[in-house]
Amino acid sequence: MAQYDVSLAAVRDVTPAIREMVLKTRDGAPLPSYGPGAHTEIAVKLADGSETTHPYSLLGGTVTGDDPPDTYRIAVERRADGAGGSRFLCDLDIGASIGVSAPRNDFPLETHPANRLLIAGGIGIVPIFAMARRLKREGRAFTLAYVARDLDQMAYRDEIAALAGGHAIFHEESSAAAPLDVKPLAKKLAYPAEVDVCGSYALNRAVVAAASAAGLSRMQIHEQCFAPPPVVRPENTPFTVKLKSSGKSFEVPAEASILETMLMSGYTPKFYCGRGECGICPMTVISASGTVEHRDHTLKPDERNSRICICVSRLKGGELVLDG
Ligand code: FES
């Protein structure tokens, strides 16, 4: 619920799709304070005309200092396919009134000393950036790995490099390189170790699986997802996937995608969005004994004869043989 009326004081495009927005009280009155990982609920109008609130993580300041008490700083990713909340905010003019709530923190930075690995995917950089600022200020060491489709989509790249120095890793999922390998990064963390990840549902699952495989307990892995988990459709059925190169097979249950099942089985397929939008994850289909249900928004009709987005698409029963 919006409790404070602030105005849009400044904007800055930090990538072609992500806009930083500085919100200030009109009279300079202080807003409630918060720690890294916190978010505020912001009143938005959706494309269908309805009104609601959406959560936006708070940056807390810039690489050079904290924001004053009358200021909240957020970053909003304009999503063409979303319900319209992000477009509403990105289209506001300077001086526009915005309703915000008191901050709430479901993803707090633990205060005890630890060797820390921060991982961000896409717009998930916002709470991770806030954590990096705090850790840097307190002189606590950390490694920050940032995953995005390519370098142009990475917000605050120079700032992150300044904060993390040689411990910043920028990983482009669209490059020919292998996916970010989290396991060795997590393994390198001497005890006590902590991992904080904010990304897509698929990235978070991959990080949890890799960090667990590296020996960290679930208590040492903290996550926040910027999108809700994919809806399990009632028509989903289990099926078998066989990988041609290894000849190995695994069962994909009704409640998980091919991508999730591969990640949980120790494979490292390439992916980014986990929503069938970015076009990074498609694999070549060698054969399918059932009907392939394409649920992506990226493959062209002719590509669907031979490719499948493993993050969202499925087989209706039977066995799917993939070139992997
Ligand atoms: S991970 Fe983006 S389309 Fe599958």
Boltz pocket constraint, residues with backbone or C-beta under 6 A from the ligand:
constraints:
  - pocket:
      binder: B
      contacts: [[A, 270], [A, 271], [A, 272], [A, 273], [A, 274], [A, 275], [A, 276], [A, 277], [A, 278], [A, 279], [A, 280], [A, 281], [A, 282], [A, 296], [A, 298], [A, 309], [A, 310], [A, 311], [A, 312]]
      max_distance: 6.0
